[in-house]
Amino acid sequence: MIKVKGLNTKALKEILLKTDGKIFSVSFIKQNGELRDMVARLGVKSRAINAEKPSSALQNGKPYILVFDMQKDGYRVVNYETIQKIKFNNIIYERGV
């Protein structure tokens, strides 16, 4: 397993966006301060209640990204500013300290 350390928010967000609908794991800090690990995908539309109306959390200026949580079988919002680690294609990308 390859580890890439010392990444900033922008780099982690770009990696997340480049997953191109493939499964990845992400660790981030929730609003209440807890660390959350999630296995997710981007771009899942099959379970959307109203695909034409995006979540209000995704409005301009907010640091959120909508993902599909594979373990809980539902959509979740991740604050990309609090991402600590992404695992994708056998590479672990970690935030710098």
HELIX and SHEET records of a PDB file:
HELIX    1   1 THR A    9  LEU A   17  1                                   9    
HELIX    2   2 SER A   56  LEU A   58  5                                   3    
HELIX    3   3 TYR A   80  THR A   82  5                                   3    
SHEET    1   A 7 ILE A   2  LEU A   7  0                                        
SHEET    2   A 7 ILE A  91  ARG A  95  1                                        
SHEET    3   A 7 ILE A  83  PHE A  88 -1                                        
SHEET    4   A 7 PHE A  24  ILE A  29 -1                                        
SHEET    5   A 7 LEU A  35  ARG A  41 -1                                        
SHEET    6   A 7 TYR A  64  ASP A  69 -1                                        
SHEET    7   A 7 GLY A  74  ASN A  79 -1                                        
END                                                                             
